[in-house]
Amino acid sequence: MKNKKDTGKKTVAIFFWLCVWQIVSVIMKDSLVFVGPADMLRSLWEQMHGMEFWISIGNSALRIMAGFLAAFGSAVAMAGITFRVKWLKLLLDPVVQLAKSVPVASFVVLLLILAGSEKLSLFIVFLMVFPIIYVNMGQGLEYVDPGMLEMSRVFGMSLWKKFLYIYRPAFLPFLMSGARVALGMGWKSGVAAEIIGIPRHSIGERLYMAKIYLNTDSLFAWTLVIILLSMLFEKGFLRILRLFGGKTLKGEETK
């Protein structure tokens, strides 16, 4: 019942801001500078009938999702390894700190020279996501109860059961938190890289062309597409993590 009330309140809030947006666009009366939701949806509907629209979405989504999944898997595995091998953690920490600190634009320019524009977004997403997941996973592993580990050794608990009942409850909340941040960051950085690299048949190329030809309605339409794709990917991926977490993340189902 509470979830339905929260959903209703969110719907009302969204509707309110859509009305404000439409009113502002009517007052401004300048479609080159600012358009309302009606113009944006009309532009989106027109573009949806073209194959170029779906090809651009497919190409960008595939690269961004591949970069995210590669970074997620690598970061989780590396955090697990460095948790056991402390000298490797000391060795890797400066690299992770560098990846966290260097501006996205610097990475984009460098990788544009080294890898070209086609795979640019994949590498950028990897570089942006890896430090977030690695740090959060590492923090979660640090919360493993030493007393529980000692008890598991006394009772001869198998490695798999240790993972399920001791390690998993410790790191999963941290991993979920990091994944939420990384998913949004992945889409933002991936599309930003495409706007700079302008690979053919991509969302970044569509945004760049909208800017060149001053198609503000198209710019807003593609921005909406990015938001929707990011939300769908986030909900799907977090749902998989919740299933993996089982009762550990039971409270997360309502979020």
C-alpha positions in Angstrom: 0.0 0.0 0.0 2.8 2.4 0.9 4.5 1.7 -2.5 1.4 2.6 -4.3 1.1 5.9 -2.4 4.8 6.7 -3.1 4.3 5.9 -6.8 1.2 8.2 -6.9 3.1 11.0 -5.3 6.0 10.6 -7.7 3.6 10.7 -10.7 2.0 13.9 -9.4 5.4 15.5 -9.0 6.5 14.5 -12.5 3.2 15.8 -14.0 3.6 19.1 -12.1 7.1 19.7 -13.5 6.0 18.7 -17.0 3.2 21.4 -16.8 5.8 24.0 -15.6 8.1 23.0 -18.5 5.3 23.4 -21.0 4.2 26.7 -19.6 7.8 28.1 -19.7 8.2 26.9 -23.3 5.0 28.7 -24.3 6.1 31.9 -22.6 9.5 31.9 -24.2 8.1 31.2 -27.7 11.5 30.4 -29.1 11.9 26.8 -30.4 15.6 27.3 -31.2 16.4 27.9 -27.6 13.8 26.0 -25.6 11.1 23.5 -26.4 8.3 22.0 -24.4 7.5 18.4 -23.7 4.9 18.3 -26.5 7.5 19.4 -29.1 10.0 16.9 -27.7 7.6 14.0 -27.9 6.5 14.9 -31.4 10.2 14.9 -32.5 10.8 11.6 -30.7 7.7 10.0 -32.4 8.9 11.2 -35.9 12.4 9.8 -35.4 11.1 6.5 -34.0 9.8 5.6 -37.5 13.3 5.6 -39.0 15.7 2.7 -38.8 18.6 5.1 -38.1 17.0 5.8 -34.7 17.0 2.2 -33.6 20.5 1.5 -35.0 21.9 4.4 -33.1 20.3 3.2 -29.9 21.5 -0.3 -30.4 25.1 0.6 -31.2 25.4 3.0 -28.2 23.6 0.7 -25.8 25.8 -2.2 -26.8 29.0 -0.4 -26.3 28.0 1.3 -23.0 26.6 -1.9 -21.5 29.7 -3.9 -22.6 32.0 -1.3 -21.0 29.9 -1.4 -17.8 29.7 -5.2 -17.5 33.4 -5.6 -18.3 34.3 -3.0 -15.6 31.9 -4.5 -13.1 33.2 -8.0 -13.5 36.9 -6.9 -13.4 36.4 -4.6 -10.4 34.6 -7.3 -8.4 37.3 -9.9 -9.2 40.2 -7.5 -8.6 38.7 -6.3 -5.2 38.4 -10.0 -4.1 42.0 -10.7 -5.1 43.4 -7.5 -3.5 41.4 -8.3 -0.3 43.5 -11.5 0.0 46.8 -10.2 -1.5 47.6 -6.9 0.4 50.7 -6.0 -1.5 48.7 -6.1 -4.8 46.2 -3.7 -3.2 49.0 -1.2 -2.4 50.2 -1.5 -5.9 46.8 -1.0 -7.5 45.6 1.9 -5.3 47.5 4.7 -7.1 46.1 3.5 -10.4 42.6 3.5 -9.1 43.1 7.0 -7.5 44.4 8.2 -10.9 41.4 6.9 -12.7 39.1 8.6 -10.2 40.9 12.0 -10.4 41.7 12.4 -14.1 38.9 14.4 -16.0 36.8 12.4 -18.4 37.8 14.8 -21.2 41.5 13.9 -20.8 40.8 10.2 -21.1 38.5 10.8 -24.1 41.2 12.7 -26.0 43.9 10.2 -25.2 41.8 7.2 -26.1 40.5 8.9 -29.3 44.1 8.9 -30.5 44.9 5.4 -29.3 41.6 3.5 -30.0 39.6 5.6 -32.5 36.0 6.7 -32.1 34.2 3.4 -32.6 35.2 1.8 -29.3 35.8 5.1 -27.5 32.7 5.0 -25.3 33.3 1.4 -24.3 36.8 2.2 -22.9 35.6 5.4 -21.3 32.7 3.7 -19.5 35.2 1.0 -18.3 37.5 3.6 -16.9 34.7 5.5 -15.1 32.9 2.5 -13.7 35.9 0.4 -12.5 37.1 2.6 -9.7 33.6 3.0 -8.3 32.8 -0.7 -8.1 36.3 -1.6 -7.0 36.3 0.8 -4.1 32.8 -0.1 -2.9 33.5 -3.8 -3.2 36.7 -3.4 -1.3 34.9 -1.5 1.5 32.2 -4.2 1.7 34.8 -7.0 2.1 36.5 -5.0 4.9 33.2 -5.3 6.8 33.4 -9.1 7.0 33.2 -10.2 10.6 36.5 -11.8 11.7 34.6 -13.7 14.4 32.3 -15.3 11.8 35.4 -16.3 9.8 37.0 -17.9 12.9 33.8 -19.8 13.6 33.6 -21.1 10.0 37.1 -22.4 10.3 36.3 -24.2 13.6 33.2 -25.9 12.1 35.0 -26.7 8.8 32.6 -24.6 6.6 33.2 -25.0 2.9 34.5 -22.0 0.8 31.2 -21.8 -1.0 29.2 -21.6 2.2 31.6 -18.9 3.6 31.0 -16.9 0.5 27.2 -17.3 0.7 26.7 -16.7 4.4 29.6 -14.5 5.5 31.1 -12.6 2.6 28.0 -12.0 0.5 26.0 -10.3 3.3 29.0 -8.0 4.0 29.8 -6.8 0.5 26.4 -6.8 -1.3 24.9 -3.6 0.2 28.1 -1.7 -0.7 28.1 -3.3 -4.2 24.5 -2.2 -4.7 25.3 1.3 -3.7 28.3 1.5 -6.0 26.3 0.0 -8.9 23.6 2.7 -8.6 26.2 5.4 -8.9 28.3 3.6 -11.6 25.2 2.9 -13.8 24.3 6.6 -14.1 28.0 7.6 -14.5 28.5 5.0 -17.2 25.7 6.3 -19.4 26.7 9.9 -18.9 30.4 9.4 -19.7 29.6 7.0 -22.6 27.4 9.4 -24.4 29.8 12.3 -23.6 32.6 10.3 -25.2 30.4 9.7 -28.3 29.6 13.4 -28.7 33.4 14.1 -28.8 34.4 11.1 -30.9 31.2 11.2 -33.1 31.2 7.5 -34.1 28.8 6.7 -36.9 25.2 5.5 -36.1 25.4 6.4 -32.4 23.4 8.5 -29.9 26.3 10.8 -29.6 26.3 11.5 -33.3 22.5 12.2 -33.2 23.1 14.7 -30.4 26.0 16.4 -32.2 23.9 16.7 -35.4 21.0 18.2 -33.4 23.4 20.8 -32.1 24.8 21.6 -35.5 21.4 22.1 -37.1 19.9 23.8 -34.0 17.2 21.1 -33.7 16.5 21.7 -30.0 13.4 19.4 -30.1 15.6 16.6 -31.4 18.2 17.4 -28.7 15.6 17.1 -26.0 14.2 13.9 -27.6 17.5 12.1 -27.6 18.2 13.3 -24.0 14.9 11.6 -23.0 16.0 8.5 -24.8 19.3 8.5 -22.8 17.4 8.9 -19.5 15.0 6.1 -20.3 17.7 3.7 -21.4 19.7 4.5 -18.3 16.7 3.8 -16.1 15.8 0.6 -17.8 19.4 -0.7 -17.6 19.7 0.3 -14.0 16.5 -1.4 -12.9 17.3 -4.5 -14.8 20.8 -4.8 -13.5 19.9 -4.0 -9.9 17.1 -6.5 -10.1 19.7 -9.2 -11.0 21.8 -8.2 -8.1 18.8 -8.4 -5.8 18.1 -11.9 -7.0 21.7 -12.8 -6.3 21.5 -11.3 -2.9 18.3 -13.2 -1.9 17.3 -12.4 1.7 20.4 -10.3 2.1 18.9 -7.5 0.1 15.2 -8.1 1.0 14.9 -4.5 2.1 16.2 -3.3 -1.2 13.1 -4.6 -3.1 11.1 -1.5 -2.2 13.7 1.0 -3.5 
